[in-house]
Amino acid sequence: MAIEKQKLILISGVVLGIVAILMTKIYLDQQRQEADAQAKKSLVKMQANQTVVLVAKHDIPSGSVIESHMIDSSIVPNQFIQPQVATSIDRVLGMVSLAPISKGEQISLSKLSKARKESGGGSSLAGNTPAGKRAISISVDNIASVSGMVMPGDYVDVIATLQVPVQGPDGQMSSQVAVVPLFQNVLVLAVGQNTGSVAKTGSRYEEKEVSSSGLITLALGPQEANLIAFVQEQGKMRLTLRSPADANVEPVVPASWDTLFQYIMPQQKPAEKSAEVKEAPIVEPSEYVEVFRGLNKEKVSLSK
């Protein structure tokens, strides 16, 4: 009996030890998860207060054509970001520096100008088209496109007004007007015949002659060019002008009557009935007697 008792104590000790190890592991895992979650929150908060900008990898003399090996990226707190700083490499490749840019200095679009070819005094549309992109012209409404002030070298968002098929509550198909966001941060290559030739001493953001043409040429990827050609046959195109320092692509919900009413008047729960509808009392037919007046028979009701 003593040996069995010792075995029982030994087994109990082993079980308790295993339980203690498991509880310790669970506790450590919980602490590790809480630490990871706290670290992620700190990282998200830090990233929200910082922005990745372009800086000069080495000194860039005035008049230099910006190439990829000249620039680098750096994470900078938002309070130290310079005005019109470039955040996208596609924005600055091929542009010309108007002033010297020191090593490590943030690359500001105010110090850059759109490059131009000297032959013929103008720019070639094919030469201005970035690698991997396609130049495609679309017809837009000047009044709806920033009053016709979009110029070559600007970046725009493309939206379209379309008749979108919708299914009603009864299952029948109908169409509804909707404004659909197509593409964001798109480079404008030309407005009409204007390809944006500027003097070397001028900035791409200086005052230029406004074109009255409704034909605008954009730089899009091959699939994007196919999509915009299809959409152009279905509805109207409009452009929204972007800030030179803004290259962010944000999710945008298509606009329709439903989204408009949801924005103006958020949906509210239907008001509950203040009182139940009372059933109409059943009127029992009144009793009557038959009265003969000569050959005529009449029914006279009797009140209770």
Number of C-alpha atoms within 10 A of each C-alpha: 6 7 8 9 10 11 12 12 12 12 12 12 12 12 12 12 12 12 12 12 12 12 12 12 12 12 12 12 12 12 12 12 12 12 12 12 12 12 12 12 12 12 11 12 11 12 15 11 11 17 17 16 21 23 23 20 18 15 14 19 14 14 17 18 19 19 13 12 9 16 23 16 18 16 13 17 14 13 9 9 16 15 13 16 19 24 24 16 16 13 19 23 17 19 21 24 27 21 15 13 21 15 15 16 16 25 26 22 22 20 19 26 25 26 23 21 12 9 8 7 11 14 19 16 15 11 10 21 17 17 10 9 15 18 21 21 20 16 15 20 16 19 11 13 18 13 11 18 17 22 25 22 23 21 25 24 17 21 20 22 20 19 14 14 12 13 11 10 7 6 8 8 10 11 12 12 15 18 20 18 17 16 16 20 19 19 21 25 27 26 25 17 12 19 20 25 20 19 13 16 13 15 18 25 16 10 9 13 10 13 18 12 15 16 18 24 22 25 23 21 16 13 11 16 18 12 12 21 14 11 17 16 10 14 13 17 23 21 23 15 17 17 11 20 18 14 19 10 10 7 7 10 10 15 14 16 12 9 14 12 11 12 10 8 9 10 9 7 6 6 6 6 7 6 6 6 7 6 6 6 6 6 6 6 7 10 11 12 10 10 11 10 8 6 5 7 10 11 11 12 12 9 7 5
